[in-house]
Amino acid sequence: MTSGRSRADVAALAGFVVIVAFAVALHWPGVHTGLLADDYLQRAMLDGTYPVRRAPWDLYAFFRNASEMPALTASGTLPWWMPEDLRLSLLRPLPSLLLWFDQRVLGLSPLGMHLHSLAWLVAFLFAFRELAHRLLPIPAALLATALVASDVSLVSPVAWLCNRATLVTATFGALTLAAYHGHQERPSRGSAVRVVLFMCLALFGGEYAILVLSFLLGCEVLAESPAKVRVRRFALVLAPAVVYAVVHVVGRYGAAGGGVYLSPLEAPLAFLRGVLYRVPSMLATELLLLPGEAVYVALFLRSPLLVWAVVPGVLAALFVWRALAGAPGPLPKRMAGYALGTVLGLVPLAGTVPGVRLLLLPSLGGSLVLAAAFWATARRFTNRDGPRRFGSYALLLVGLPLFVLHLPLSAWASRDQSRAFAVSAARLRAASYDSEIDDARVAEQDLVLLNLPGDLVAIDYPVRVRHEHGSPRPKSYRTLTSALVPIRVLRVADDVLELRVAKPGDGLFGYDPKRPDAPPNRFRAGERRDVEGLSVEVMELEDWAPRRIRYRFPESLDDPGRVFLRFDHGRLRRFEIPKVGAEAELEVGFP
């Protein structure tokens, strides 16, 4: 018996080593991504070139409050049209300190920092293995580890340094869950301390640790222990979470004002509306690997294509339910708790647009539940004593495609997206280097980008990329507008420029007539805004969006110290401003 168990343990360990090696191979292309998006802002915080000062433990506080707005807009980090209540400040002290340690203490290159992230991937798989072995039979635990190792949600935390925070939180989150179940089985003071310690470390990783509560709440709701015992156990993780929440509120952390993030405290109705659309979208991603963004849009538009998500989703849910119904011992109730916890855990994530990068913590529960269902289905066919009824074959018919989707196809998608991260980052860097900016003169020049047809994070991306590469920073940098449609550029006076959309019915700032609600930064005709070196007046509206804006500069537009630029697929190209009374067309130049 002992010899057989030892051989099984050795086989399980060997299988785990193979899974770890497989996961490292999947994500190896992402190691070569280099810096991307918010990474440049955090590098600036650490080297002292960010417009506002940040402590080493606070590198995720990108925009904190209105008092910082003048410095951020003057530097070009934020454009003039951002609302005064804009806030994107995340409480993630441990990932912040790790980035500081990488750059300021060890002096690691971006490649070295990505290898550090890869080490966290391995640590995460070890932590998840501990959790899976607590809850599942050895073969099912090994399968669950393979599923989570192949999950596409791991791509971004490995390939994007800023998103390493999710991996750190998931690692300690898995250890918290494993320690909690150990405390359930054999409660002691030591086991309770381990639960609290790991939960605190998960919370130091960031706000995603709140999802640990959803799993344990689901488990405790279905547990058979006396209510007082369950409440005392749950308090071990709830108490640190409450302290984190208090610090979060008092420190004014969170996201608001940008239209992308919704706070349940500051915009409860909008958040609840987001839950109705975004939770089903994320469930479609978790169960069927469908792109959550596409499902989200289809729900908004009530597209008939939704049937391709609803029918397979219902079949997958029925498969899990029926497969686990026949599983032995406490497994069905345990997995029901984790299934409930996975759904509950998606609710806090409804504050932003669905995306696979949000789903690493929910994938803990999803991988456990799916692995248990696959194992229970296989057990029906390996059990020679039990009859194989029609239901068993029906389970196999539904379960096999689901298995292929979540293991080989998901692994292929992870490898492909990891490679895409590196290729995309390299392409953006090359485009930034190819911009028409004179390094010999740029430190004395004011750079003016006429239109940014992309995400806010790209507002000064080329300038920061070039600075990281060794180029001087410009004297100033600002963006005039953001639009996904052609624009007409009219020179009204020697020092006045006017931008307007070229076609009737179009608008600036991503205006879409099908959009059901206006963004929070609503404009008014005649509104004036002054920022350093620029006076802006909204001349004409299309619904909520400006269609014509006038800009007054402190000197002539022909000043040799000012360079006007257009966006051309990631490159900044020079734009010749027309003479007074004349106009020119500005193409979109998509990123």
C-alpha positions in Angstrom: 0.0 0.0 0.0 2.8 2.4 1.0 4.8 1.5 -2.0 1.8 2.1 -4.3 1.1 5.4 -2.7 4.7 6.5 -3.1 4.7 5.5 -6.8 1.5 7.6 -7.2 3.1 10.6 -5.4 6.2 10.3 -7.6 4.1 10.1 -10.7 2.0 13.1 -9.6 5.1 15.1 -8.9 6.6 14.2 -12.3 3.3 15.2 -14.0 3.4 18.5 -12.1 7.0 19.2 -13.3 6.0 18.5 -16.9 3.1 21.0 -16.5 5.4 23.7 -15.1 7.8 23.2 -18.0 4.9 23.3 -20.4 3.6 26.5 -18.9 7.0 28.1 -19.1 7.3 27.1 -22.7 3.8 28.6 -23.4 4.7 32.0 -22.0 8.4 32.2 -23.0 7.6 34.5 -26.0 6.0 37.0 -23.6 9.3 37.3 -21.7 10.6 39.2 -24.7 7.8 41.8 -24.6 9.9 44.5 -23.0 8.1 47.6 -21.6 4.5 48.2 -22.5 1.8 50.9 -21.8 1.7 51.7 -18.0 5.2 50.2 -17.6 6.6 53.5 -18.9 4.6 55.5 -16.4 5.9 53.4 -13.5 9.5 53.7 -14.8 9.0 57.4 -14.8 7.8 57.3 -11.2 11.0 55.5 -10.2 13.4 57.6 -12.1 11.8 60.9 -11.0 10.5 62.1 -14.4 6.8 61.5 -13.6 5.0 64.8 -13.0 4.0 64.0 -9.4 6.0 62.2 -6.8 5.2 58.6 -5.9 6.5 56.4 -3.1 8.1 53.0 -4.1 5.0 51.2 -2.6 2.5 53.4 -4.5 3.4 52.9 -8.2 -0.1 52.1 -9.2 -1.4 55.5 -8.2 -1.4 56.9 -11.8 -3.9 59.8 -11.3 -4.9 60.4 -7.7 -7.0 63.7 -7.4 -7.8 67.0 -8.9 -4.8 68.7 -7.3 -2.5 66.7 -9.5 -4.4 67.5 -12.7 -2.5 70.7 -13.6 0.9 69.0 -13.4 -0.3 65.9 -15.3 -1.9 68.0 -18.1 1.0 70.4 -18.3 3.4 67.4 -18.9 1.1 65.8 -21.5 0.6 62.7 -19.3 -3.1 63.6 -19.4 -5.0 65.6 -22.1 -6.9 68.8 -21.4 -10.4 67.1 -21.7 -10.1 64.8 -18.7 -12.7 65.4 -16.0 -11.5 66.9 -12.7 -12.7 63.9 -10.7 -10.6 61.5 -12.7 -8.9 58.9 -10.5 -7.0 55.8 -11.2 -5.1 54.9 -8.1 -4.8 51.2 -7.1 -3.6 50.0 -3.7 -1.0 47.3 -4.6 1.9 47.8 -2.3 3.6 44.5 -2.8 3.8 44.5 -6.6 4.9 48.1 -6.4 7.8 47.3 -4.1 8.7 44.3 -6.4 8.9 46.7 -9.4 11.0 49.1 -7.3 13.3 46.3 -6.2 13.7 45.1 -9.8 14.6 48.5 -11.1 16.2 50.5 -8.3 17.9 47.7 -6.2 18.8 45.0 -8.7 19.0 47.2 -11.8 17.3 44.6 -13.9 16.7 45.1 -17.6 13.1 44.6 -18.9 14.1 41.0 -19.8 15.3 40.4 -16.3 12.1 41.8 -14.9 10.1 39.5 -17.2 12.1 36.5 -15.9 11.1 37.6 -12.4 7.5 37.5 -13.6 8.1 34.0 -15.0 9.3 32.9 -11.5 6.0 34.2 -10.1 4.2 32.0 -12.7 6.0 28.9 -11.3 5.2 30.0 -7.7 1.5 30.4 -8.7 1.4 26.9 -10.1 3.0 25.5 -6.9 0.4 27.4 -4.8 -2.5 26.1 -7.0 -1.2 22.6 -6.9 -1.4 22.8 -3.1 -5.0 24.0 -3.3 -6.0 21.4 -5.9 -4.5 18.5 -3.8 -6.5 19.7 -0.8 -9.8 19.4 -2.7 -9.5 16.8 -5.5 -8.3 13.3 -6.0 -4.7 13.2 -7.3 -5.6 12.7 -11.0 -8.2 15.5 -10.9 -5.8 17.8 -9.1 -3.2 17.2 -11.8 -5.7 17.9 -14.5 -6.9 21.1 -12.7 -3.2 22.3 -12.6 -2.9 21.6 -16.3 -6.1 23.6 -17.0 -5.0 26.6 -15.0 -1.5 26.5 -16.5 -3.0 26.6 -20.0 -5.5 29.4 -19.2 -5.2 32.5 -21.4 -5.7 34.7 -18.4 -2.0 34.0 -17.5 -0.7 35.7 -20.6 -1.0 39.3 -19.6 0.4 38.9 -16.1 3.6 37.3 -17.5 4.0 39.4 -20.7 3.0 42.8 -19.1 5.1 43.9 -16.1 2.5 46.2 -14.7 0.0 43.3 -14.7 2.3 41.1 -12.6 0.3 42.3 -9.7 -2.5 39.9 -10.7 -0.1 37.0 -10.6 1.3 38.0 -7.2 -2.3 38.2 -5.8 -3.4 34.9 -7.3 -0.4 33.1 -5.8 -1.1 34.2 -2.3 -4.8 33.9 -3.0 -4.4 30.2 -3.8 -2.2 29.7 -0.7 -5.0 31.4 1.4 -7.6 29.0 0.0 -5.4 26.0 0.6 -4.6 27.1 4.2 -8.3 27.8 4.8 -9.3 24.3 3.8 -6.5 22.9 5.9 -7.9 24.9 8.9 -11.4 23.5 8.1 -10.1 19.9 8.4 -7.7 20.4 11.4 -8.3 23.7 13.1 -5.5 25.0 15.3 -4.0 28.4 16.2 -1.1 27.7 13.8 -3.5 27.0 10.9 -5.5 30.1 11.7 -2.4 32.2 11.6 -1.4 30.8 8.2 -4.8 31.8 6.8 -4.6 35.3 8.1 -1.0 35.7 6.9 -1.6 34.5 3.4 -4.8 36.6 3.1 -2.8 39.7 4.2 -0.2 39.0 1.6 -2.8 38.5 -1.1 -4.4 41.9 -0.2 -0.9 43.5 -0.3 -0.9 42.2 -3.9 -4.0 44.2 -4.7 -7.8 44.5 -4.9 -8.2 41.2 -6.8 -7.7 39.4 -3.5 -11.3 40.3 -2.6 -12.3 37.4 -4.9 -10.8 35.0 -2.4 -13.8 35.9 -0.2 -16.2 34.9 -2.9 -14.8 31.3 -3.1 -14.9 30.9 0.7 -18.3 32.4 1.0 -19.6 29.9 -1.6 -18.0 27.1 0.3 -19.2 28.2 3.7 -22.8 28.7 2.6 -22.9 25.0 1.5 -20.8 23.7 4.4 -22.5 21.5 7.1 -20.7 22.9 10.1 -22.6 24.9 12.7 -23.2 28.5 11.8 -21.0 29.8 14.6 -18.0 27.8 13.4 -18.5 28.9 9.9 -18.7 32.6 10.9 -15.5 32.3 13.0 -13.7 30.7 10.2 -14.8 33.2 7.6 -13.8 36.1 9.9 -10.2 35.0 9.5 -10.3 36.3 5.9 -13.0 38.9 6.3 -11.2 40.9 9.0 -8.1 41.6 6.8 -10.3 42.4 3.9 -12.3 45.0 5.9 -9.0 46.6 7.0 -7.9 46.8 3.4 -11.3 48.3 2.4 -11.0 51.0 5.1 -7.5 51.9 3.9 -8.7 51.9 0.3 -11.5 54.4 1.1 -9.6 56.6 3.5 -6.6 56.8 1.0 -9.0 57.6 -1.8 -7.9 54.7 -3.9 -10.0 53.3 -6.7 -11.0 54.4 -10.2 -13.5 57.1 -11.2 -14.3 59.7 -13.8 -12.8 58.1 -16.9 -15.9 56.3 -18.1 -14.1 52.9 -18.2 -14.2 52.1 -14.5 -17.3 52.1 -12.4 -17.3 52.3 -8.6 -20.1 50.5 -6.7 -19.8 53.2 -4.0 -19.7 56.3 -6.3 -22.0 55.1 -9.1 -24.1 52.2 -7.7 -26.8 52.3 -10.5 -24.3 52.3 -13.3 -22.4 49.5 -11.6 -25.5 47.4 -11.2 -26.3 47.9 -14.9 -22.7 46.8 -15.6 -23.2 43.7 -13.6 -26.2 42.7 -15.9 -24.0 42.9 -19.0 -20.5 42.2 -17.9 -20.9 39.2 -15.6 -22.5 37.1 -18.4 -19.8 38.3 -20.7 -17.1 37.1 -18.3 -18.9 33.8 -17.7 -18.8 33.2 -21.5 -15.1 33.8 -21.4 -14.5 31.5 -18.4 -16.7 28.6 -19.7 -16.2 28.9 -23.4 -13.2 31.1 -24.0 -15.3 33.5 -26.0 -13.9 37.1 -26.1 -15.8 38.9 -23.3 -15.6 42.2 -25.1 -17.5 40.8 -28.1 -20.1 39.2 -25.9 -20.5 42.4 -24.0 -21.2 44.4 -27.2 -23.6 41.7 -28.5 -25.5 41.9 -25.2 -25.8 45.7 -25.6 -27.0 45.4 -29.1 -29.1 42.3 -28.4 -27.5 40.6 -31.4 -28.9 37.3 -32.6 -25.4 36.0 -32.6 -25.8 35.6 -28.8 -27.3 32.2 -29.4 -23.8 31.0 -30.2 -22.8 31.9 -26.6 -26.0 31.0 -24.8 -26.6 27.5 -26.1 -23.0 26.2 -25.6 -22.9 28.0 -22.2 -26.1 26.2 -21.0 -24.8 22.9 -22.3 -21.5 23.4 -20.5 -23.2 24.3 -17.2 -25.5 21.3 -17.5 -22.4 19.1 -18.2 -20.7 20.3 -15.0 -23.9 19.8 -12.9 -24.6 16.3 -14.1 -21.0 15.1 -14.0 -20.5 16.3 -10.5 -23.9 14.9 -9.3 -22.5 11.4 -9.6 -19.1 12.1 -8.0 -18.2 10.4 -4.7 -18.0 11.9 -1.2 -17.9 15.6 -0.5 -16.6 16.5 -3.9 -20.0 17.7 -5.4 -20.6 20.1 -2.5 -17.1 21.4 -2.5 -17.2 22.1 -6.2 -20.7 23.6 -6.0 -19.2 26.1 -3.5 -16.4 26.9 -5.9 -18.8 27.2 -8.8 -20.9 29.6 -6.7 -17.8 31.5 -5.7 -16.6 31.9 -9.3 -19.9 33.6 -10.2 -19.9 35.8 -7.1 -16.3 36.7 -7.8 -17.2 38.1 -11.2 -19.5 40.8 -9.6 -16.6 43.0 -8.3 -15.0 42.8 -11.8 -18.1 44.3 -13.4 -16.7 47.7 -12.7 -14.7 47.6 -15.9 -15.0 46.4 -19.5 -14.8 42.6 -19.7 -11.4 41.2 -20.7 -9.6 37.9 -20.2 -6.8 39.6 -18.2 -9.4 40.1 -15.4 -10.1 36.4 -15.0 -7.0 34.8 -13.4 -8.5 34.7 -9.9 -11.9 33.4 -11.2 -10.0 30.8 -13.2 -8.9 29.2 -9.9 -12.5 28.1 -9.3 -13.2 27.4 -12.9 -10.2 25.1 -13.3 -11.1 23.2 -10.2 -14.7 22.7 -11.1 -14.0 21.7 -14.7 -11.3 19.3 -13.7 -13.6 17.6 -11.2 -16.3 17.3 -13.8 -13.9 15.9 -16.4 -12.5 13.4 -13.8 -16.0 12.4 -12.7 -17.0 11.7 -16.3 -13.9 9.7 -17.0 -14.5 7.7 -13.8 -17.9 6.6 -15.2 -16.2 4.8 -18.0 -13.3 3.4 -16.1 -15.6 2.0 -13.4 -16.2 -1.5 -14.7 -18.8 -2.3 -12.0 -21.3 0.5 -13.0 -23.6 0.3 -16.0 -23.0 2.8 -18.8 -26.3 4.5 -19.4 -27.3 6.9 -22.1 -26.5 9.8 -19.8 -22.9 8.8 -19.5 -22.5 9.0 -23.3 -24.3 12.3 -23.4 -21.9 13.7 -20.8 -18.9 12.4 -22.9 -20.4 14.0 -26.0 -20.6 17.4 -24.3 -17.5 17.1 -22.1 -15.0 16.1 -24.8 -15.3 19.3 -26.8 -15.2 21.3 -23.6 -12.0 19.4 -22.6 -10.4 20.1 -26.0 -11.4 23.7 -25.7 -9.9 24.2 -22.3 -6.7 22.3 -22.7 -5.1 22.0 -26.1 -6.9 24.9 -27.7 -6.5 27.2 -24.7 -2.8 26.3 -24.5 -2.5 27.1 -28.2 -4.3 30.5 -27.7 -2.0 31.3 -24.7 1.1 30.6 -26.8 -0.3 32.7 -29.7 -1.3 35.6 -27.5 2.0 35.5 -25.7 3.8 35.8 -29.0 1.4 38.6 -30.1 2.2 40.6 -27.0 5.9 40.6 -27.9 5.3 41.3 -31.5 2.9 44.2 -30.8 5.2 45.8 -28.3 8.2 45.6 -30.7 6.1 47.1 -33.5 5.0 50.0 -31.3 8.6 50.7 -30.2 9.8 50.6 -33.8 7.0 53.1 -34.8 8.0 55.4 -31.9 11.7 55.3 -32.9 10.6 56.2 -36.5 8.7 59.3 -35.4 9.7 62.6 -37.1 11.2 64.1 -33.9 14.6 65.8 -34.0 16.5 64.6 -30.9 19.0 67.5 -31.3 16.2 70.1 -30.9 13.3 68.4 -29.1 14.4 69.5 -25.6 13.6 73.1 -26.6 10.4 72.3 -28.6 6.7 72.2 -27.8 5.2 69.1 -29.5 1.5 69.3 -30.3 -0.3 66.1 -31.4 -3.4 67.1 -33.4 -5.3 63.8 -32.9 -4.8 60.6 -31.0 -7.1 57.9 -32.5 -6.5 55.5 -29.6 -6.6 54.7 -26.0 -5.7 57.2 -23.3 -2.7 55.1 -22.2 -1.1 55.9 -25.6 -1.4 59.7 -25.1 2.3 60.3 -24.7 3.5 56.7 -25.5 5.9 57.6 -28.4 7.6 60.3 -26.4 8.1 58.0 -23.3 9.3 55.1 -25.5 11.9 57.4 -27.2 13.0 58.7 -23.8 13.5 55.2 -22.5 15.6 54.6 -25.6 17.8 57.6 -24.7 16.1 60.5 -26.5 15.6 63.8 -24.7 12.1 64.7 -23.5 10.4 67.6 -25.2 10.0 71.0 -23.6 6.3 70.3 -23.5 3.9 67.8 -25.1 0.1 68.0 -25.5 -2.7 66.4 -27.5 -5.5 68.5 -28.9 -8.2 65.9 -29.5 -9.1 62.2 -29.9 -11.3 61.0 -32.7 -11.8 57.9 -34.9 -13.1 59.9 -37.9 -11.4 62.3 -40.3 -10.9 65.9 -39.1 -10.6 69.3 -40.8 -7.9 71.6 -39.6 -8.7 75.3 -40.0 -6.3 78.2 -39.1 -8.6 80.9 -37.8 -5.9 83.4 -36.9 -2.1 83.6 -36.6 -2.3 82.0 -33.1 -5.7 80.2 -33.3 -6.4 76.7 -34.7 -9.8 75.0 -35.1 -10.5 71.3 -35.4 -13.8 69.9 -36.6 -15.2 66.6 -37.8 -15.3 66.3 -41.6 -18.8 64.7 -41.9 -22.2 65.7 -40.5 -23.3 63.4 -37.7 -19.8 62.6 -36.5 -18.3 63.7 -33.2 -14.9 63.9 -31.5 -13.8 61.8 -28.5 -15.2 58.4 -29.8 -18.7 59.6 -30.3 -21.1 56.9 -31.4 -24.8 57.6 -31.9 -25.6 54.1 -30.8 -24.1 54.5 -27.4 -26.8 54.3 -24.8 -25.4 56.8 -22.4 -23.1 59.8 -22.5 -19.7 59.5 -20.8 -19.0 61.3 -17.5 -16.9 64.1 -19.2 -19.9 65.7 -20.9 -19.1 68.9 -22.8 -21.1 72.1 -23.3 -21.1 74.5 -26.2 -19.2 77.7 -25.3 -17.3 75.9 -22.6 -13.7 77.1 -22.1 -10.8 75.3 -20.5 -7.4 76.7 -19.9 -4.3 74.6 -19.4 -0.7 75.7 -19.4 0.2 77.1 -22.8 -3.3 76.5 -24.3 -6.8 77.9 -24.2 -9.6 75.7 -25.5 -13.2 76.6 -26.4 -15.9 74.1 -27.4 -17.6 75.7 -30.4 -20.2 73.2 -31.5 -21.7 69.9 -30.3 -23.1 66.7 -31.8 -25.3 65.4 -29.0 -22.8 65.2 -26.0 -19.6 65.2 -28.1 -17.8 68.3 -29.5 -17.8 68.4 -33.3 -15.8 71.7 -33.5 -13.2 73.0 -31.0 -11.0 76.1 -31.1 -7.5 76.3 -29.6 -5.6 79.5 -28.9 -1.8 79.4 -28.4 0.3 82.0 -26.6 2.4 82.6 -29.8 2.1 82.3 -33.5 1.5 78.8 -34.8 4.5 79.4 -37.1 6.8 79.7 -34.0 9.8 77.4 -34.9 9.8 76.2 -31.3 6.5 74.5 -31.8 6.1 71.3 -33.9 2.7 70.0 -34.9 2.3 66.3 -35.4 -0.2 63.8 -36.7 -0.6 60.2 -35.6 0.3 57.6 -38.3 -0.1 54.0 -37.2 2.0 54.6 -34.1 4.4 57.0 -35.7 4.4 60.8 -35.1 4.6 62.6 -38.4 5.0 66.3 -38.9 1.9 68.2 -40.0 2.1 71.5 -41.9 -0.3 74.0 -40.5 -2.2 75.9 -43.3 -2.1 79.6 -43.7 -4.6 81.9 -42.0 -8.1 81.3 -43.5 -7.1 78.0 -45.1 -7.8 74.4 -44.0 -6.4 70.9 -44.4 -7.7 67.4 -43.9 -6.3 65.2 -41.2 -6.7 61.4 -41.7 -7.3 59.2 -38.7 -4.0 57.3 -38.8 -5.2 54.3 -36.7 -2.8 52.9 -34.1 
